[in-house]
Amino acid sequence: MSDGGRPNILFLFADQMQGRVLWPESPCRTPNLDRLIARGVRFHRAHTSCAITSPAQASLMTGLLPHNHGMLWVRHNVDDDQGCLRADKPHWAQRLVAAGYHTGYFTHWLVERSNDLERFGWQEWGRRKKLPATPAPSNATPVPPEPRYSLLKRYDTSWGYSAAPMYGVVDKPPESRHMGEMAAKALGFLDEVLKGGQPWCCMYSIHEPHDPFIC
């Protein structure tokens, strides 16, 4: 709890992870998340507004349905009229800044196209400059030249994407991959804000377990 009674907020958001992973009866072992849940809030009654990343994340930020905020599809492979976040819709991070919070957002940003997170209330952030598909690591499992199954056609180049693997194994430790690098930036943000008395909000948006499935 920060000075003044305003609670600090650590918001963890995983892309494409089923909610049942965190259920008590789940076979998945999540001891660190379990400890956080015991001290915080699990959104066990939350439902997505859309099964597509950009509209869903824009709804999370604005509290509005996609037809109200303007993001109707993934931002990087849609026409402007279907991927234009309406600037007149307030975001909850903007409200936090107005209430005196120090805000930080870390890892991939698919809410809109400008990549200017300060416009939406995030004072500090760590992200990619642009969002191309993840390139195939040199030591990843090779892509077969003629996939036998229709699912593997997702390797093919389509509008908004470049050729990328669906899965692979690399020898880089987790802390050296994108998720680990963004976690380090989020921890650096927390180290700084914990030194002061200002309330803070840190949102760590985890790309995994979204494809490509690289481990």
BALOBA-1460 file (C-alpha; in Angstrom, 3 decimals):
// residues 215
<rec num="1" residu="m" x="0.000" y="0.000" z="0.000"/>
<rec num="2" residu="s" x="1.369" y="3.404" z="-0.963"/>
<rec num="3" residu="d" x="1.124" y="6.566" z="1.080"/>
<rec num="4" residu="g" x="-2.358" y="8.032" z="1.109"/>
<rec num="5" residu="g" x="-4.175" y="4.689" z="1.078"/>
<rec num="6" residu="r" x="-4.142" y="4.217" z="-2.704"/>
<rec num="7" residu="p" x="-3.215" y="0.589" z="-3.463"/>
<rec num="8" residu="n" x="-0.363" y="-0.238" z="-5.784"/>
<rec num="9" residu="i" x="-1.393" y="-2.339" z="-8.798"/>
<rec num="10" residu="l" x="0.578" y="-5.180" z="-10.409"/>
<rec num="11" residu="f" x="-1.460" y="-6.385" z="-13.396"/>
<rec num="12" residu="l" x="-0.344" y="-9.658" z="-15.027"/>
<rec num="13" residu="f" x="-1.925" y="-10.423" z="-18.388"/>
<rec num="14" residu="a" x="-1.132" y="-13.589" z="-20.358"/>
<rec num="15" residu="d" x="-2.004" y="-13.927" z="-24.043"/>
<rec num="16" residu="q" x="-4.046" y="-17.022" z="-24.958"/>
<rec num="17" residu="m" x="-3.670" y="-18.761" z="-21.583"/>
<rec num="18" residu="q" x="-6.792" y="-20.627" z="-20.526"/>
<rec num="19" residu="g" x="-8.229" y="-19.486" z="-17.226"/>
<rec num="20" residu="r" x="-8.501" y="-23.079" z="-16.015"/>
<rec num="21" residu="v" x="-4.693" y="-23.204" z="-15.786"/>
<rec num="22" residu="l" x="-5.054" y="-21.303" z="-12.506"/>
<rec num="23" residu="w" x="-7.927" y="-23.356" z="-11.114"/>
<rec num="24" residu="p" x="-7.102" y="-25.340" z="-7.955"/>
<rec num="25" residu="e" x="-7.817" y="-28.648" z="-9.732"/>
<rec num="26" residu="s" x="-5.568" y="-27.837" z="-12.701"/>
<rec num="27" residu="p" x="-2.673" y="-30.260" z="-13.312"/>
<rec num="28" residu="c" x="-0.460" y="-27.252" z="-14.112"/>
<rec num="29" residu="r" x="1.922" y="-26.280" z="-11.323"/>
<rec num="30" residu="t" x="2.003" y="-22.519" z="-10.782"/>
<rec num="31" residu="p" x="3.449" y="-21.928" z="-7.285"/>
<rec num="32" residu="n" x="4.521" y="-18.331" z="-7.918"/>
<rec num="33" residu="l" x="1.201" y="-17.356" z="-9.472"/>
<rec num="34" residu="d" x="-0.586" y="-19.123" z="-6.615"/>
<rec num="35" residu="r" x="1.229" y="-16.926" z="-4.109"/>
<rec num="36" residu="l" x="0.271" y="-13.795" z="-6.031"/>
<rec num="37" residu="i" x="-3.352" y="-14.926" z="-6.268"/>
<rec num="38" residu="a" x="-3.474" y="-15.495" z="-2.510"/>
<rec num="39" residu="r" x="-2.494" y="-11.847" z="-1.990"/>
<rec num="40" residu="g" x="-4.372" y="-10.297" z="-4.892"/>
<rec num="41" residu="v" x="-7.311" y="-10.671" z="-7.261"/>
<rec num="42" residu="r" x="-8.019" y="-13.335" z="-9.862"/>
<rec num="43" residu="f" x="-10.517" y="-12.309" z="-12.553"/>
<rec num="44" residu="h" x="-12.351" y="-15.633" z="-12.487"/>
<rec num="45" residu="r" x="-15.615" y="-14.202" z="-13.850"/>
<rec num="46" residu="a" x="-14.045" y="-12.205" z="-16.668"/>
<rec num="47" residu="h" x="-14.952" y="-12.961" z="-20.275"/>
<rec num="48" residu="t" x="-13.261" y="-11.573" z="-23.347"/>
<rec num="49" residu="s" x="-15.171" y="-9.192" z="-25.588"/>
<rec num="50" residu="c" x="-13.595" y="-10.744" z="-28.675"/>
<rec num="51" residu="a" x="-11.421" y="-13.756" z="-29.489"/>
<rec num="52" residu="i" x="-8.983" y="-11.518" z="-31.401"/>
<rec num="53" residu="t" x="-6.013" y="-9.841" z="-29.694"/>
<rec num="54" residu="s" x="-6.308" y="-6.157" z="-30.601"/>
<rec num="55" residu="p" x="-10.066" y="-5.770" z="-30.068"/>
<rec num="56" residu="a" x="-9.881" y="-7.675" z="-26.792"/>
<rec num="57" residu="q" x="-6.966" y="-5.634" z="-25.453"/>
<rec num="58" residu="a" x="-8.595" y="-2.357" z="-26.509"/>
<rec num="59" residu="s" x="-11.738" y="-3.431" z="-24.647"/>
<rec num="60" residu="l" x="-9.641" y="-4.190" z="-21.584"/>
<rec num="61" residu="m" x="-8.144" y="-0.707" z="-21.720"/>
<rec num="62" residu="t" x="-11.383" y="1.181" z="-22.384"/>
<rec num="63" residu="g" x="-14.145" y="-0.962" z="-20.897"/>
<rec num="64" residu="l" x="-15.966" y="-0.785" z="-24.243"/>
<rec num="65" residu="l" x="-17.013" y="-3.313" z="-26.865"/>
<rec num="66" residu="p" x="-15.051" y="-3.319" z="-30.142"/>
<rec num="67" residu="h" x="-17.752" y="-1.576" z="-32.169"/>
<rec num="68" residu="n" x="-17.565" y="1.303" z="-29.674"/>
<rec num="69" residu="h" x="-13.774" y="1.734" z="-29.425"/>
<rec num="70" residu="g" x="-12.969" y="1.108" z="-33.105"/>
<rec num="71" residu="m" x="-10.481" y="-1.797" z="-33.039"/>
<rec num="72" residu="l" x="-12.199" y="-4.599" z="-34.927"/>
<rec num="73" residu="w" x="-9.278" y="-6.861" z="-35.853"/>
<rec num="74" residu="v" x="-5.554" y="-7.373" z="-35.234"/>
<rec num="75" residu="r" x="-3.913" y="-4.007" z="-35.796"/>
<rec num="76" residu="h" x="-1.235" y="-5.065" z="-38.294"/>
<rec num="77" residu="n" x="-3.346" y="-6.851" z="-40.917"/>
<rec num="78" residu="v" x="-6.528" y="-4.833" z="-41.218"/>
<rec num="79" residu="d" x="-7.673" y="-1.749" z="-43.118"/>
<rec num="80" residu="d" x="-7.573" y="1.579" z="-41.306"/>
<rec num="81" residu="d" x="-11.333" y="1.787" z="-40.951"/>
<rec num="82" residu="q" x="-11.317" y="-1.443" z="-38.915"/>
<rec num="83" residu="g" x="-8.203" y="-0.754" z="-36.862"/>
<rec num="84" residu="c" x="-8.465" y="2.839" z="-35.675"/>
<rec num="85" residu="l" x="-8.789" y="3.227" z="-31.912"/>
<rec num="86" residu="r" x="-11.025" y="6.194" z="-31.185"/>
<rec num="87" residu="a" x="-9.004" y="8.833" z="-29.349"/>
<rec num="88" residu="d" x="-12.005" y="10.217" z="-27.475"/>
<rec num="89" residu="k" x="-12.432" y="7.036" z="-25.426"/>
<rec num="90" residu="p" x="-10.641" y="7.310" z="-22.051"/>
<rec num="91" residu="h" x="-8.361" y="4.500" z="-20.878"/>
<rec num="92" residu="w" x="-8.138" y="3.373" z="-17.282"/>
<rec num="93" residu="a" x="-4.404" y="4.147" z="-17.194"/>
<rec num="94" residu="q" x="-5.248" y="7.780" z="-17.955"/>
<rec num="95" residu="r" x="-7.569" y="7.793" z="-14.965"/>
<rec num="96" residu="l" x="-4.783" y="6.386" z="-12.797"/>
<rec num="97" residu="v" x="-2.391" y="9.139" z="-13.881"/>
<rec num="98" residu="a" x="-5.059" y="11.724" z="-13.070"/>
<rec num="99" residu="a" x="-5.330" y="10.126" z="-9.619"/>
<rec num="100" residu="g" x="-1.590" y="10.524" z="-9.023"/>
<rec num="101" residu="y" x="-0.287" y="7.105" z="-10.065"/>
<rec num="102" residu="h" x="3.032" y="6.352" z="-11.761"/>
<rec num="103" residu="t" x="2.284" y="3.893" z="-14.578"/>
<rec num="104" residu="g" x="4.346" y="1.389" z="-16.554"/>
<rec num="105" residu="y" x="3.430" y="-1.071" z="-19.320"/>
<rec num="106" residu="f" x="5.785" y="-3.816" z="-20.465"/>
<rec num="107" residu="t" x="6.033" y="-6.169" z="-23.474"/>
<rec num="108" residu="h" x="3.949" y="-6.280" z="-26.656"/>
<rec num="109" residu="w" x="1.401" y="-3.549" z="-27.424"/>
<rec num="110" residu="l" x="-1.382" y="-4.541" z="-29.797"/>
<rec num="111" residu="v" x="-4.043" y="-2.117" z="-28.580"/>
<rec num="112" residu="e" x="-3.556" y="0.315" z="-31.480"/>
<rec num="113" residu="r" x="-1.068" y="1.383" z="-34.163"/>
<rec num="114" residu="s" x="0.661" y="4.567" z="-33.027"/>
<rec num="115" residu="n" x="2.887" y="2.889" z="-30.394"/>
<rec num="116" residu="d" x="2.659" y="6.151" z="-28.441"/>
<rec num="117" residu="l" x="1.697" y="4.659" z="-25.108"/>
<rec num="118" residu="e" x="1.884" y="7.962" z="-23.242"/>
<rec num="119" residu="r" x="-1.230" y="9.070" z="-25.127"/>
<rec num="120" residu="f" x="-3.102" y="6.350" z="-23.280"/>
<rec num="121" residu="g" x="-1.735" y="6.905" z="-19.795"/>
<rec num="122" residu="w" x="1.392" y="4.746" z="-19.733"/>
<rec num="123" residu="q" x="4.303" y="6.903" z="-18.603"/>
<rec num="124" residu="e" x="6.981" y="4.237" z="-18.984"/>
<rec num="125" residu="w" x="7.036" y="1.183" z="-21.195"/>
<rec num="126" residu="g" x="9.177" y="-1.481" z="-22.762"/>
<rec num="127" residu="r" x="8.109" y="-2.851" z="-26.131"/>
<rec num="128" residu="r" x="9.222" y="-3.684" z="-29.623"/>
<rec num="129" residu="k" x="9.494" y="-0.798" z="-32.062"/>
<rec num="130" residu="k" x="7.350" y="-2.787" z="-34.463"/>
<rec num="131" residu="l" x="5.673" y="-6.155" z="-34.347"/>
<rec num="132" residu="p" x="6.846" y="-8.458" z="-37.115"/>
<rec num="133" residu="a" x="6.248" y="-12.145" z="-36.758"/>
<rec num="134" residu="t" x="8.939" y="-13.850" z="-34.700"/>
<rec num="135" residu="p" x="11.773" y="-14.943" z="-37.035"/>
<rec num="136" residu="a" x="12.906" y="-18.527" z="-37.000"/>
<rec num="137" residu="p" x="15.936" y="-18.946" z="-34.702"/>
<rec num="138" residu="s" x="18.920" y="-20.507" z="-36.439"/>
<rec num="139" residu="n" x="18.826" y="-23.519" z="-34.158"/>
<rec num="140" residu="a" x="15.049" y="-23.984" z="-34.044"/>
<rec num="141" residu="t" x="13.219" y="-27.000" z="-35.381"/>
<rec num="142" residu="p" x="13.258" y="-26.544" z="-39.195"/>
<rec num="143" residu="v" x="10.029" y="-25.938" z="-41.075"/>
<rec num="144" residu="p" x="9.233" y="-28.826" z="-43.439"/>
<rec num="145" residu="p" x="9.287" y="-27.691" z="-47.086"/>
<rec num="146" residu="e" x="5.921" y="-29.291" z="-47.855"/>
<rec num="147" residu="p" x="3.716" y="-29.444" z="-44.752"/>
<rec num="148" residu="r" x="1.407" y="-32.437" z="-44.736"/>
<rec num="149" residu="y" x="-1.272" y="-30.938" z="-42.526"/>
<rec num="150" residu="s" x="-3.454" y="-27.934" z="-43.268"/>
<rec num="151" residu="l" x="-2.616" y="-26.332" z="-39.917"/>
<rec num="152" residu="l" x="0.997" y="-25.987" z="-40.983"/>
<rec num="153" residu="k" x="-0.033" y="-23.691" z="-43.815"/>
<rec num="154" residu="r" x="0.176" y="-20.964" z="-41.226"/>
<rec num="155" residu="y" x="3.861" y="-20.959" z="-42.016"/>
<rec num="156" residu="d" x="2.992" y="-19.334" z="-45.340"/>
<rec num="157" residu="t" x="3.262" y="-15.573" z="-45.743"/>
<rec num="158" residu="s" x="-0.067" y="-13.744" z="-45.591"/>
<rec num="159" residu="w" x="-1.049" y="-10.096" z="-45.358"/>
<rec num="160" residu="g" x="0.427" y="-8.547" z="-42.234"/>
<rec num="161" residu="y" x="2.712" y="-11.461" z="-41.431"/>
<rec num="162" residu="s" x="6.067" y="-12.805" z="-42.519"/>
<rec num="163" residu="a" x="7.078" y="-16.453" z="-42.709"/>
<rec num="164" residu="a" x="7.568" y="-17.765" z="-39.183"/>
<rec num="165" residu="p" x="7.651" y="-21.117" z="-37.411"/>
<rec num="166" residu="m" x="4.758" y="-22.417" z="-35.359"/>
<rec num="167" residu="y" x="7.076" y="-24.181" z="-32.924"/>
<rec num="168" residu="g" x="10.730" y="-24.753" z="-32.148"/>
<rec num="169" residu="v" x="13.339" y="-25.388" z="-29.481"/>
<rec num="170" residu="v" x="16.162" y="-22.946" z="-28.758"/>
<rec num="171" residu="d" x="19.089" y="-23.042" z="-26.380"/>
<rec num="172" residu="k" x="18.603" y="-19.488" z="-25.091"/>
<rec num="173" residu="p" x="17.606" y="-19.362" z="-21.411"/>
<rec num="174" residu="p" x="14.171" y="-17.832" z="-20.644"/>
<rec num="175" residu="e" x="15.705" y="-14.646" z="-19.251"/>
<rec num="176" residu="s" x="17.402" y="-13.993" z="-22.612"/>
<rec num="177" residu="r" x="14.237" y="-14.345" z="-24.670"/>
<rec num="178" residu="h" x="11.671" y="-11.602" z="-25.195"/>
<rec num="179" residu="m" x="9.550" y="-12.557" z="-22.194"/>
<rec num="180" residu="g" x="12.571" y="-12.493" z="-19.895"/>
<rec num="181" residu="e" x="13.867" y="-9.202" z="-21.278"/>
<rec num="182" residu="m" x="10.507" y="-7.516" z="-20.720"/>
<rec num="183" residu="a" x="10.256" y="-9.025" z="-17.237"/>
<rec num="184" residu="a" x="13.640" y="-7.470" z="-16.430"/>
<rec num="185" residu="k" x="12.375" y="-4.067" z="-17.583"/>
<rec num="186" residu="a" x="9.248" y="-4.436" z="-15.474"/>
<rec num="187" residu="l" x="11.370" y="-5.359" z="-12.456"/>
<rec num="188" residu="g" x="13.552" y="-2.311" z="-13.085"/>
<rec num="189" residu="f" x="10.432" y="-0.149" z="-13.090"/>
<rec num="190" residu="l" x="9.309" y="-1.692" z="-9.791"/>
<rec num="191" residu="d" x="12.736" y="-1.161" z="-8.224"/>
<rec num="192" residu="e" x="12.459" y="2.551" z="-8.978"/>
<rec num="193" residu="v" x="8.849" y="3.156" z="-7.969"/>
<rec num="194" residu="l" x="9.244" y="1.259" z="-4.702"/>
<rec num="195" residu="k" x="11.787" y="3.851" z="-3.589"/>
<rec num="196" residu="g" x="9.163" y="6.599" z="-3.534"/>
<rec num="197" residu="g" x="5.808" y="7.159" z="-1.919"/>
<rec num="198" residu="q" x="3.805" y="7.640" z="-5.120"/>
<rec num="199" residu="p" x="1.250" y="4.905" z="-5.897"/>
<rec num="200" residu="w" x="2.095" y="2.889" z="-8.981"/>
<rec num="201" residu="c" x="0.579" y="0.572" z="-11.566"/>
<rec num="202" residu="c" x="2.731" y="-1.917" z="-13.469"/>
<rec num="203" residu="m" x="1.119" y="-3.956" z="-16.244"/>
<rec num="204" residu="y" x="3.145" y="-6.885" z="-17.540"/>
<rec num="205" residu="s" x="1.482" y="-8.306" z="-20.647"/>
<rec num="206" residu="i" x="2.990" y="-11.732" z="-21.270"/>
<rec num="207" residu="h" x="3.018" y="-12.862" z="-24.918"/>
<rec num="208" residu="e" x="3.278" y="-16.542" z="-24.050"/>
<rec num="209" residu="p" x="1.623" y="-19.019" z="-24.512"/>
<rec num="210" residu="h" x="0.682" y="-17.385" z="-27.835"/>
<rec num="211" residu="d" x="2.252" y="-18.968" z="-30.896"/>
<rec num="212" residu="p" x="4.933" y="-19.450" z="-32.091"/>
<rec num="213" residu="f" x="5.530" y="-22.122" z="-29.488"/>
<rec num="214" residu="i" x="9.238" y="-21.623" z="-28.860"/>
<rec num="215" residu="c" x="10.818" y="-23.122" z="-25.768"/>
